[in-house]
Amino acid sequence: MKKILFIATLFLTSTIVNAQHKTAASAIDNRVNAMLAKMTLDEKIGQMTQLTLDEVLKKTNGVTVEPQEIDPDKIKEALLKYHVGSLLNVSGGAQTREEWYKLISSIQSYAAQDRLKIPVIYGIDAMHGQNYTVGSTLFPQEVGMAATFNPELAKREGEITAYEVRASYIPWNFSPVLDLGRNALWPRIYETFGEDPYLAKTMGAAVVKAYQGNNLADKYKVAACMKHYLGYSFPLDGKDRTPAWIPDRYLREYFLPTFAAAVRAGAHTVMVNSSEINGVPVHASKYLLTDVLRGELHFDGVIVTDWQDIKYLQLRHHIAATQKDAVLIAINAGIDMSMVPYDYSFSIYLKELVKEGKISEARINESVKRILKLKYELGLFENPVGNPGDYPKFGSAEFEEASLKAAQESITLLKNNNDILPLKKNAKVLVTGPGANTMRALDGGWSYTWQGDFSDKYASDKNTILKAITQKIGGQNVSYEQGSTYDSLTNIDAAVKAAKQADVIVLCLGEKSYAENVGNIDNLDLPWAQTQLANELAKIGKPIVLIMGEGRPRIITEVESKSAATIMTYLSGNEGGNALADILFGDVNPSGKLPITYPRFANALVNYYRKNLENGNSDDGHGYNPLYEFGYGLSYTTFAYSNLHLSKHDMKAGEALTVTVDVKNTGSRVGKESVLLYSREEYASITPDTKRLRAFQKIDLQPGESRTVTFKITPEDISFINDVSKRVTEAGQFTIEVGGQTQNFNYVTAEAPSRTGKL
């Protein structure tokens, strides 16, 4: 009886909440329509225009005045003459919360002087925490969060980021990145949740929900912006903002699922791929923006361009003869808001196009309705700035602890010969390498500044790897010599001399911080200077613990062969140094797993879900052979898998397959294990992938403890995109793989028997 009453109460509560949401949505729609009816064409076009903050700041001789201050004449031109609806980004370095309050308050006060008093919506790239505000909490970058295989940590990161973005009086976050990190050369790998569609869509949806919650007007929530729709991360040459060649079937199979999941999670905005696919700039693709995004995914939010990308339809892609033609193409393709961001050309050309009848005012109204609705949902009309006293947890110890936990679970142990790790706390340790004593090696790009090049200034109170190790075991046990920068040798002789006096060498290599096209490279190999430092240190004969702090997997095959242990730290955020020290000296047991395939050679870049030609040509020996495979990661304990069981021999449409497996901690330490479930279709109408991740769970086990882990697999989970771009689940034999164990089952349809018959 109690169970029945409980279910009835849940149902009634859900019904009431849904009714309240519908009523609120209806009220907002009414307000939007009422506002739209009052607006002139100029005011409507203004709402579709986004400028960079730099355009409205005071300057002296072309240099922005510090502390930053709004220029009255410039802001009046933007908001009162052109009725600009959105501003973005920062100029210079990070601002304090007090400075942000002054800037946003000033902007909104001028917006209130306009005829209709429509507030400005301000957007920012808070990629791994509110990285443009002094004192904020910076988490591991997305690729590191993916390595945790822990959606609860992603959720917590999203909640804290939303809190601190709102604490900076900003309601719109250009995050999360939902591109797949498939091309190891691409400089934005670290901004992604890795190469696997299921992992990326699961973590991405968790972040979207955490950013937005159930009420965008909540003072601790922000509007999410899924980006960069679509196929941005797979350029043919590996360079940022360069062309991709991706068949429609591949787009739908690998690149679309993350965005589809984010739309289902309620994402309110989307930013568009800056480049082109198959010769068509995505900003000009009605097929992708309108037919697929709106028609198939049913996205009804705001579509915003990336930086200058309507202009680039003429300047870079050459599909428009004039800037005016570029505006025509983009708006008719489905763009709602143009990140112009330096002038009013978009507004001028768009008005001319409407007056000439080339773009209908009804089309303008569609976009303006979406933008106004977003502003109403965010509560900007009632509270355009926010209350400074509402955010006592900003940069708090509580938030710092959450960042530390995320970093601890992300760091991935790749090699541990003879159990050299964890190190003893009385060991004499040489800490060396370009990443040893800089926060840039931990934070990466999008940290305080675009390129993350001032992290040592803004995060001077945080521990670098060197400082964290010194704090952990005492200065008497630690020596330091840099040995090399990222690109050149410095005091390598001093480093070699110090190594002779040490018990162990902690060698910190990788990449300095970068963002976007600044991170383009022509060679994935680790720079020569770092390889040379490793080779010279290896001659000493002391064990080397190789630490790779990098945004993408640089080729380390030669260096890695000389290490006793190898650890991937990715870009682990402001607490990354402390997290690494905890792991090195055994206070924390590593549990990260690679969310990418780590290549062995620069010209052998193959994702784990390669096609079913496992060894390439059978006679050439040049098949799939990565340095480390997706999902790989060691622990200081060991785990044994047994009793993989499937609930049925045959699965039909509408049914679910229950998969259970026993996992036991067979070592002597408490440990966390990410249990990964893969499936493979043995035969299909399209060459099947070797295997695909379909589910995962992260569990904690005491020494000797066993747990049965349960998964549910549906026909949708094992579906794929066929040769006419339709998602199907075909009858056939499938293999489930968990922890090296496998079991088979059949999927049977009424139209077709199993392809394989007996198992």
Secondary structure, DSSP 4 states (H G I P E B T S, - for coil): -HHHHHHHHHHHHHHHHHHHHHHHHHHHHHHHHHHHHH--HHHHHHHTEEEEGGGGB-EETTEE-SS--B-HHHHHIIIIIS---EEE--SSS-B-HHHHHHHHHHHHHHHTTSTT-PPPEEEE--SSS-TTBTT------HHHHHHTT-HHHHHHHHHHHHHHHHTTT--EE---B------TT-TTGGGSS-S-HHHHHHHHHHHHHHHHTT-TTSTT--EEEEEEETTTT--TTS-TT--B---HHHIIIIISHHHHHHHHTT--EEEE-SSEETTEEGGG-HIIIIIIIIIIT---SEEE--TTTTTHHHHTS---SSHHHHHHHHHHHT--BEE--SSSHHHHHHHHHHHTTSS-HHHHHHHHHHHHHHHHHTTTTT-SS--GGG-TTTT-HHHHHHHHHHHHHH-EEEEEGGG-PSPPTTS-EEEESTTTT-THHHH-SSSSSSS-TTHHHHTTTS--HHHHHHHHH-GGGEEEE--B-SSSBSSHHHHHHHHHT-SEEEEEEE-----GGGG--S--BPPHHHHHHHHHHHTT---EEEEEE-SS--B-HHHHTT-SEEEE--S--TTHHHHHHHHHTTSS------SS-B-SSTT----TT-BS-TTSSTTT--SS--SB-TT--B-SS-EEEEEEEES-SEEETT--EEEEEEEEE-SSS-EEEEEEEEEEESS-SSPPBS-EEEEEEEEEE-TT-EEEEEEEE-GGGG-EE-TTS-EE--SEEEEEEETTEEEEEEEE-SSS--SS---
